[in-house]
Amino acid sequence: MLQWDDLRYFLAVHRHGTHASAGRALRVAPTTIGRRLAALETALGVKLFQRTPNGLVLSESGTQLRAHAERVEAEVLASERELSGADKRVSGPVRLTAGDGISTHLLAPRLVELQQRHPELRVELRAANLAVDLSRREADVALRLFRPREQSLIARRLATFTFGVYASELYFARRGRPSGMKDAARHDWLGPESAQDGTPPGQWLHRHVPAARVVLRSSATTVLMSACAAGQGLAVFPELLAASDSRLVPVLPRAALPTRELWAVTHQDLRHSARVAAVMDWLARLFPSRIV
């Protein structure tokens, strides 16, 4: 008989490509993944994966099992969400996810307020810049810099982020202070990695300083803030995040910088969960619908 845990491991390997990556996603040892997958293949009498230079890919039998496994997953997760949503006590775990910059500089320093208000609440804060799948319970509440379109999700607008260009006194001592936008292209810049060129900072750099020398790219805002503070170059940050580091000095005040909305998102099945509601209300108090 098929076991849900075996199907869960099977889906994780399919989605992540290796036993090690699947183990990290499920927080189990890669050897456990391999053992359970081998047992599943033995029970079914088929090979579910083929090894390729790019990782494990589904065999024909694995492709057939995938459709059944995803239907089982959808039912199990729907049941979990409904049961979690029925909880009227503000206690137990809540998985909250946000970008690394917001998690580090805005959420983590203020979590004590939430914990003092609700001492039985346990927050799992995941700093990740990729949008997680709330339908698969990868998080209970997510902070996103865009409004989701899925009808199954509930979104609350928290604030509008304004951006600025920043550098540090260490950079000015080495390369001088930019005198204006025409002068900006001769300076060193820090920016998001190529996969994030569609973000407001990435689009602004491409549009306004296309010839600039980008000396460092990173997917992590905290990495770019640290490098900027150390004098490595100029960078575009949300003003509220930059305010957390006194070494970051605003420059180019007349630059036409972007804005971006911040949304708190949860699944509609959790709308009656007391612990999720407590986190959503706390977030609304942190960002009282203002421009920040």
C-alpha positions as CSV (number, residue, x, y, z in Angstrom):
1,M,0.0,0.0,0.0
2,L,1.3,3.5,-0.9
3,Q,2.2,5.6,2.1
4,W,1.8,9.4,2.0
5,D,5.4,9.9,3.3
6,D,6.8,7.9,0.4
7,L,4.8,9.9,-2.1
8,R,6.0,13.1,-0.3
9,Y,9.7,12.1,-0.7
10,F,9.0,11.1,-4.3
11,L,7.6,14.5,-5.1
12,A,10.4,16.3,-3.4
13,V,13.0,14.4,-5.4
14,H,11.1,15.2,-8.6
15,R,10.9,19.0,-7.7
16,H,14.5,19.4,-6.5
17,G,16.4,17.0,-8.7
18,T,18.6,15.3,-6.1
19,H,18.3,13.4,-2.8
20,A,20.4,16.1,-1.1
21,S,18.2,19.0,-2.2
22,A,15.0,17.1,-1.5
23,G,16.4,16.3,2.0
24,R,17.1,20.0,2.7
25,A,13.6,20.9,1.6
26,L,12.0,18.3,3.9
27,R,14.6,18.6,6.7
28,V,15.6,15.0,6.6
29,A,18.9,13.2,5.7
30,P,19.5,12.4,2.0
31,T,20.0,8.8,3.1
32,T,16.4,8.8,4.4
33,I,15.2,10.1,1.0
34,G,17.2,7.4,-0.9
35,R,16.0,4.6,1.4
36,R,12.3,5.5,1.2
37,L,12.5,6.1,-2.6
38,A,14.2,2.7,-3.0
39,A,11.5,1.0,-0.9
40,L,8.8,2.7,-3.0
41,E,10.4,1.5,-6.2
42,T,10.7,-2.0,-4.8
43,A,7.0,-2.1,-3.7
44,L,5.9,-0.9,-7.1
45,G,8.3,-3.0,-9.1
46,V,9.4,0.0,-11.3
47,K,12.1,2.6,-11.6
48,L,10.7,6.0,-10.9
49,F,13.8,8.1,-11.9
50,Q,16.6,8.2,-14.4
51,R,20.0,9.7,-13.7
52,T,21.1,12.5,-16.0
53,P,24.0,15.1,-15.9
54,N,21.4,17.6,-14.6
55,G,20.0,15.4,-11.8
56,L,17.2,12.9,-11.4
57,V,14.4,13.0,-13.9
58,L,11.1,11.1,-14.0
59,S,10.9,7.8,-15.9
60,E,7.8,6.9,-17.7
61,S,6.5,5.1,-14.6
62,G,7.5,8.1,-12.5
63,T,5.5,10.4,-14.7
64,Q,2.4,8.3,-14.3
65,L,2.9,8.2,-10.5
66,R,3.4,11.9,-10.3
67,A,-0.2,12.7,-11.3
68,H,-1.6,10.4,-8.6
69,A,0.9,11.7,-6.0
70,E,0.0,15.3,-6.7
71,R,-3.7,14.5,-6.3
72,V,-3.0,12.9,-2.9
73,E,-0.8,15.8,-1.9
74,A,-3.6,18.3,-2.7
75,E,-6.1,16.4,-0.6
76,V,-3.7,16.0,2.4
77,L,-2.7,19.7,2.3
78,A,-6.3,20.9,2.0
79,S,-7.2,18.8,5.1
80,E,-4.2,20.3,7.0
81,R,-5.2,23.9,6.0
82,E,-8.9,23.3,7.1
83,L,-7.9,21.8,10.4
84,S,-5.3,24.6,11.0
85,G,-7.9,27.2,10.1
86,A,-10.4,25.8,12.7
87,D,-8.0,26.5,15.6
88,K,-9.3,29.3,17.7
89,R,-6.3,29.6,20.1
90,V,-3.4,31.8,19.4
91,S,-0.8,29.1,20.0
92,G,1.4,26.8,18.0
93,P,3.6,27.4,15.0
94,V,3.1,29.9,12.2
95,R,5.5,29.8,9.3
96,L,6.2,33.4,8.1
97,T,8.3,34.1,5.0
98,A,9.7,37.4,3.6
99,G,12.8,38.6,1.7
100,D,16.1,38.5,3.5
101,G,16.2,42.3,3.9
102,I,12.7,42.7,5.3
103,S,13.2,39.6,7.6
104,T,16.5,40.9,8.9
105,H,15.9,44.6,9.4
106,L,12.1,44.9,9.8
107,L,10.7,41.7,11.2
108,A,13.3,40.1,13.4
109,P,13.9,43.2,15.6
110,R,10.1,43.5,16.2
111,L,9.1,39.8,16.7
112,V,9.5,40.2,20.5
113,E,6.4,42.4,20.5
114,L,4.4,39.6,18.9
115,Q,5.8,37.0,21.2
116,Q,5.0,39.1,24.3
117,R,1.5,39.6,23.2
118,H,1.0,35.9,22.3
119,P,3.5,33.8,24.4
120,E,2.2,30.5,23.1
121,L,2.8,31.4,19.5
122,R,5.9,30.0,17.8
123,V,7.1,31.8,14.7
124,E,9.2,30.1,12.1
125,L,10.7,33.0,10.0
126,R,12.0,32.0,6.6
127,A,14.2,34.6,4.9
128,A,13.7,33.8,1.2
129,N,13.5,36.0,-1.9
130,L,11.5,33.4,-3.9
131,A,7.7,33.3,-3.7
132,V,6.8,30.1,-1.8
133,D,3.7,28.0,-2.6
134,L,1.1,28.7,0.1
135,S,-1.2,26.0,-1.2
136,R,1.5,23.4,-0.4
137,R,1.9,24.8,3.1
138,E,5.5,26.1,2.4
139,A,4.4,29.0,4.6
140,D,1.3,30.2,6.4
141,V,1.9,33.9,5.8
142,A,4.1,35.5,3.2
143,L,5.2,39.0,2.6
144,R,5.3,39.8,-1.1
145,L,6.3,42.9,-3.1
146,F,3.4,42.2,-5.5
147,R,-0.3,41.5,-5.2
148,P,-1.0,37.8,-5.8
149,R,-3.6,36.9,-8.5
150,E,-4.6,33.4,-7.2
151,Q,-8.2,33.4,-6.1
152,S,-7.3,31.0,-3.3
153,L,-5.1,33.6,-1.5
154,I,-6.1,36.5,0.7
155,A,-3.9,39.6,0.5
156,R,-3.7,42.7,2.7
157,R,-1.8,45.7,1.5
158,L,0.6,46.9,4.2
159,A,2.6,49.7,2.7
160,T,4.3,51.3,-0.3
161,F,8.1,51.1,-0.3
162,T,10.0,54.1,-1.7
163,F,13.6,53.5,-2.9
164,G,16.8,55.6,-2.8
165,V,20.3,55.4,-4.1
166,Y,23.0,54.9,-1.4
167,A,26.7,54.7,-1.0
168,S,29.1,55.1,2.0
169,E,31.8,57.6,3.1
170,L,34.3,54.8,2.4
171,Y,33.2,54.8,-1.2
172,F,33.3,58.6,-1.5
173,A,36.9,58.6,-0.2
174,R,37.9,56.1,-2.8
175,R,35.8,57.2,-5.9
176,G,34.2,60.5,-5.0
177,R,30.6,61.4,-4.7
178,P,28.4,61.3,-7.9
179,S,27.4,64.8,-8.9
180,G,24.3,63.8,-10.8
181,M,22.7,61.2,-13.1
182,K,25.1,62.0,-16.0
183,D,28.0,61.3,-13.7
184,A,26.5,58.1,-12.3
185,A,27.7,55.8,-15.1
186,R,31.3,56.3,-14.2
187,H,30.8,54.9,-10.7
188,D,30.8,51.3,-9.5
189,W,27.3,49.8,-8.8
190,L,25.9,46.9,-6.9
191,G,22.8,45.2,-8.2
192,P,20.5,42.2,-8.1
193,E,21.6,39.1,-9.9
194,S,20.5,38.7,-13.5
195,A,17.5,36.6,-12.7
196,Q,16.1,39.6,-10.8
197,D,16.5,42.2,-13.6
198,G,12.7,42.5,-13.6
199,T,12.6,43.9,-10.1
200,P,12.3,47.7,-9.6
201,P,16.1,48.2,-8.7
202,G,17.1,46.0,-11.6
203,Q,14.9,47.8,-14.1
204,W,16.0,51.2,-12.8
205,L,19.7,50.3,-13.2
206,H,19.1,49.1,-16.8
207,R,17.1,52.2,-17.7
208,H,19.0,55.0,-16.1
209,V,22.6,53.8,-15.9
210,P,22.8,51.1,-18.6
211,A,26.6,51.7,-19.1
212,A,27.4,51.5,-15.4
213,R,30.0,49.0,-14.2
214,V,28.2,46.5,-11.9
215,V,30.9,45.2,-9.7
216,L,28.7,42.9,-7.6
217,R,25.4,41.1,-8.1
218,S,23.6,39.2,-5.4
219,S,20.1,37.8,-4.8
220,A,20.3,38.8,-1.2
221,T,19.5,42.4,-0.2
222,T,21.5,42.0,3.1
223,V,24.6,41.1,1.0
224,L,24.3,44.2,-1.1
225,M,23.7,46.4,1.9
226,S,26.8,45.1,3.6
227,A,28.9,45.6,0.5
228,C,27.5,49.1,0.0
229,A,28.3,50.0,3.6
230,A,31.8,48.7,3.2
231,G,32.4,51.1,0.2
232,Q,32.2,48.7,-2.7
233,G,29.7,50.8,-4.8
234,L,26.4,52.5,-5.2
235,A,23.1,50.6,-4.9
236,V,19.4,51.0,-4.8
237,F,17.5,50.0,-1.6
238,P,14.1,50.6,0.0
239,E,14.5,53.7,2.2
240,L,13.2,51.9,5.3
241,L,15.8,49.2,5.0
242,A,18.7,51.6,4.4
243,A,17.6,53.6,7.5
244,S,18.7,50.6,9.6
245,D,22.3,51.1,8.7
246,S,23.8,54.6,9.5
247,R,26.8,53.9,7.2
248,L,24.5,54.1,4.1
249,V,24.4,57.7,2.8
250,P,21.7,58.8,0.3
251,V,22.9,60.2,-3.0
252,L,21.3,61.3,-6.3
253,P,18.2,62.8,-4.6
254,R,16.7,63.8,-7.9
255,A,16.8,60.3,-9.3
256,A,13.4,59.0,-10.5
257,L,13.3,56.0,-8.3
258,P,10.6,53.3,-8.2
259,T,8.1,52.4,-5.6
260,R,6.7,49.0,-4.7
261,E,3.8,47.7,-2.7
262,L,4.2,45.3,0.2
263,W,1.4,42.7,0.8
264,A,0.8,40.2,3.5
265,V,-0.7,37.0,2.0
266,T,-2.2,33.8,3.4
267,H,-4.4,31.0,2.1
268,Q,-8.2,31.4,2.3
269,D,-8.4,28.1,4.2
270,L,-6.5,29.7,7.1
271,R,-8.7,32.9,7.3
272,H,-10.3,31.6,10.6
273,S,-7.0,30.5,12.2
274,A,-6.4,32.6,15.3
275,R,-2.6,32.3,15.1
276,V,-2.5,33.4,11.5
277,A,-4.9,36.3,12.2
278,A,-2.6,37.3,15.1
279,V,0.4,37.5,12.7
280,M,-1.5,39.3,10.1
281,D,-2.7,41.9,12.6
282,W,0.9,42.3,13.9
283,L,2.1,43.0,10.4
284,A,-0.6,45.6,9.9
285,R,0.6,47.4,13.0
286,L,4.2,47.3,11.8
287,F,3.2,48.8,8.4
288,P,0.0,50.9,9.0
289,S,-0.7,51.4,5.3
290,R,1.8,54.2,4.9
291,I,4.6,55.1,2.5
292,V,7.8,53.8,4.1
